[in-house]
Amino acid sequence: MPQLILLRHGQSQWNLENRFTGWVDVELSAKGEEEARAAGELLKPFQIDMLFTSVLKRAVNTAELALGAAGKSNIPTERSEKLNERHYGDLQGLNKDDIAKQYGDAQLKIWRRSYDVPPPNGESLKNTQERCIPYYKDVIEPKLREGKNVMIAAHGNSLRSIVMYLDNLTPEEILEVNIPTGVPALYELDSSLKVVSKRYLAEFSNAH
């Protein structure tokens, strides 16, 4: 029974500053590095045969720190921009509170949380899913079918798109799903890759 581990990168410098990040290649914060190492402690009991990450260094570095802390090195790795965070277009680099003041809380929520309304010149969650899921099906699922245990280190929205697919969620249901930074989610799959069980490997606050 293959296992799939989803890990959102640790807190980034722009997460800390409450800015829209998207495809901007920002570093992890000190807290983010700690979160990545803590994730590695949680991953010690699990075999990981293959790693997939986005091309953004906050995901790459989270995976490296986590696997280092877990004592797992030289795992075959593939990086793809298909797993990158949702592109926030004109909002990238801007502070979320400033956007709320300029456009109103309701508009901010639509841009952040709607399924199919993109921010100006950016991607919606639906757009993100349209690049993530074909990659997941074409590249990652074959490894799982071989019985390999796979870890994906990526981003809040690219992982939400995969969770929506795995858990068969509606556009309304996925809006309520928050992926915590630095807390691995473990999926156990059957031979047809249907979800048998899902759990996070640590408690986390789901308040934001």
C-alpha positions as CSV (number, residue, x, y, z in Angstrom):
1,M,0.0,0.0,0.0
2,P,1.8,3.1,-1.2
3,Q,2.1,6.2,1.0
4,L,2.0,9.8,-0.2
5,I,3.3,12.6,2.0
6,L,2.3,16.2,1.3
7,L,4.5,18.9,2.9
8,R,3.8,22.6,2.6
9,H,7.0,24.6,2.9
10,G,7.8,26.3,6.2
11,Q,7.0,29.9,6.8
12,S,8.7,32.1,4.2
13,Q,10.0,35.6,4.8
14,W,6.9,37.0,2.9
15,N,4.5,34.8,4.9
16,L,6.0,36.5,7.9
17,E,5.5,40.0,6.4
18,N,1.9,39.1,5.3
19,R,2.7,39.6,1.6
20,F,1.4,37.8,-1.4
21,T,4.3,35.6,-2.6
22,G,3.2,33.4,-5.6
23,W,6.1,32.7,-7.9
24,V,8.5,35.2,-6.3
25,D,11.4,33.1,-5.0
26,V,11.7,34.2,-1.4
27,E,13.7,32.5,1.4
28,L,12.4,30.7,4.4
29,S,12.2,32.7,7.6
30,A,14.1,31.4,10.7
31,K,10.8,30.0,11.9
32,G,10.3,28.3,8.5
33,E,13.6,26.6,8.8
34,E,12.6,25.4,12.3
35,E,9.3,24.1,10.9
36,A,11.1,22.2,8.2
37,R,13.4,20.5,10.7
38,A,10.5,19.7,13.0
39,A,8.7,18.1,10.0
40,G,11.8,16.0,9.5
41,E,11.6,14.6,13.0
42,L,8.0,13.5,12.2
43,L,9.2,11.8,9.0
44,K,11.8,9.6,10.6
45,P,9.6,6.5,10.9
46,F,8.5,6.6,7.2
47,Q,10.2,5.3,4.1
48,I,10.4,7.8,1.3
49,D,11.4,6.5,-2.1
50,M,10.9,9.6,-4.3
51,L,10.7,13.3,-3.8
52,F,8.9,15.9,-5.9
53,T,9.1,19.6,-5.3
54,S,8.3,22.9,-7.1
55,V,11.3,24.9,-8.5
56,L,10.9,27.6,-5.8
57,K,13.6,27.5,-3.1
58,R,11.2,27.7,-0.1
59,A,9.9,24.3,-1.1
60,V,13.3,22.9,-2.2
61,N,14.9,24.1,1.1
62,T,12.1,22.8,3.2
63,A,12.5,19.3,1.7
64,E,16.2,19.4,2.1
65,L,16.1,20.5,5.8
66,A,13.3,18.1,6.6
67,L,15.0,15.1,5.0
68,G,18.3,16.0,6.5
69,A,16.6,16.1,10.0
70,A,15.0,12.8,9.2
71,G,18.3,11.2,8.3
72,K,17.2,10.5,4.8
73,S,19.6,11.6,2.0
74,N,20.1,10.9,-1.7
75,I,16.4,10.4,-2.4
76,P,15.7,10.6,-6.1
77,T,14.2,14.0,-6.7
78,E,12.2,15.8,-9.5
79,R,11.4,19.5,-9.5
80,S,8.7,21.1,-11.6
81,E,7.2,24.5,-11.9
82,K,3.9,22.6,-12.3
83,L,4.0,22.3,-8.5
84,N,4.7,26.0,-8.0
85,E,2.5,28.2,-5.8
86,R,-0.5,29.8,-7.5
87,H,0.7,32.9,-9.4
88,Y,-0.8,36.0,-7.7
89,G,-0.3,38.3,-10.6
90,D,-0.4,42.0,-9.8
91,L,-0.8,41.2,-6.1
92,Q,2.6,39.6,-5.7
93,G,4.8,41.4,-3.2
94,L,1.9,43.5,-1.8
95,N,0.8,43.4,1.8
96,K,-2.6,41.7,2.3
97,D,-3.8,44.3,4.8
98,D,-3.0,47.1,2.3
99,I,-5.0,45.2,-0.4
100,A,-7.9,45.0,2.1
101,K,-7.8,48.7,2.7
102,Q,-7.6,49.5,-1.0
103,Y,-10.2,47.1,-2.4
104,G,-12.2,46.0,0.7
105,D,-12.2,42.8,2.7
106,A,-14.8,41.1,0.5
107,Q,-12.7,41.6,-2.7
108,L,-9.5,40.4,-0.9
109,K,-11.4,37.2,0.2
110,I,-12.5,36.6,-3.3
111,W,-9.0,36.9,-4.7
112,R,-7.6,34.7,-1.9
113,R,-10.3,32.1,-1.5
114,S,-12.5,31.8,-4.6
115,Y,-12.0,28.7,-6.7
116,D,-12.2,30.2,-10.1
117,V,-11.8,34.0,-9.8
118,P,-8.1,34.9,-10.4
119,P,-6.4,38.1,-9.1
120,P,-5.5,40.6,-11.8
121,N,-3.0,38.9,-14.3
122,G,-2.7,35.9,-11.9
123,E,-4.1,32.4,-11.4
124,S,-7.1,31.1,-9.6
125,L,-7.0,27.8,-7.7
126,K,-8.8,26.3,-10.7
127,N,-5.9,27.5,-13.0
128,T,-3.4,26.1,-10.5
129,Q,-5.2,22.8,-10.5
130,E,-5.2,22.7,-14.3
131,R,-1.4,22.5,-14.3
132,C,-0.9,20.5,-11.1
133,I,-3.2,17.6,-11.6
134,P,-2.1,16.5,-15.1
135,Y,1.5,16.5,-13.7
136,Y,0.3,14.5,-10.7
137,K,-1.5,12.0,-12.9
138,D,1.2,11.7,-15.5
139,V,4.4,11.8,-13.4
140,I,3.6,11.1,-9.8
141,E,0.9,8.5,-10.0
142,P,3.0,6.0,-12.0
143,K,5.6,6.0,-9.1
144,L,2.8,5.3,-6.6
145,R,1.5,2.5,-8.8
146,E,4.9,0.9,-8.7
147,G,4.5,0.8,-4.9
148,K,6.9,3.7,-4.2
149,N,6.3,6.0,-1.2
150,V,6.3,9.6,-2.5
151,M,6.8,12.9,-0.8
152,I,5.6,16.2,-2.4
153,A,7.1,19.4,-1.0
154,A,5.2,22.3,-2.4
155,H,2.9,25.2,-1.6
156,G,-0.5,26.0,0.0
157,N,-2.4,26.2,-3.2
158,S,-0.6,23.6,-5.3
159,L,-1.1,21.2,-2.5
160,R,-4.8,22.3,-2.0
161,S,-5.4,21.4,-5.7
162,I,-3.9,17.9,-5.1
163,V,-5.9,17.5,-1.9
164,M,-9.1,18.5,-3.8
165,Y,-8.3,15.8,-6.3
166,L,-7.4,13.1,-3.8
167,D,-10.3,13.8,-1.4
168,N,-12.8,14.4,-4.2
169,L,-13.8,17.8,-2.8
170,T,-16.1,20.3,-4.4
171,P,-15.1,23.9,-5.2
172,E,-17.0,25.0,-2.1
173,E,-15.4,22.4,0.2
174,I,-11.8,23.2,-0.9
175,L,-12.3,26.8,0.1
176,E,-12.4,25.8,3.8
177,V,-9.2,23.7,3.5
178,N,-6.0,25.3,4.9
179,I,-2.7,23.5,4.5
180,P,-0.5,24.2,7.5
181,T,3.2,25.1,7.0
182,G,5.7,22.5,7.9
183,V,3.2,19.7,9.0
184,P,3.4,16.6,6.9
185,A,0.1,15.0,5.8
186,L,0.2,11.3,5.3
187,Y,-2.1,9.6,2.8
188,E,-2.3,5.8,2.6
189,L,-3.5,4.6,-0.8
190,D,-4.7,1.3,-2.1
191,S,-3.5,-0.4,-5.3
192,S,-5.9,1.7,-7.4
193,L,-4.6,4.8,-5.6
194,K,-7.9,5.5,-3.8
195,V,-7.4,7.1,-0.4
196,V,-7.6,4.5,2.5
197,S,-6.6,6.9,5.2
198,K,-5.3,10.5,5.7
199,R,-3.8,12.2,8.8
200,Y,-1.5,15.0,9.7
201,L,1.6,13.8,11.6
202,A,1.2,16.6,14.2
203,E,-1.5,18.8,15.7
204,F,-1.8,22.3,14.2
205,S,-4.0,25.4,14.5
206,N,-6.4,25.8,11.6
207,A,-7.4,29.3,12.6
208,H,-6.2,31.4,9.6
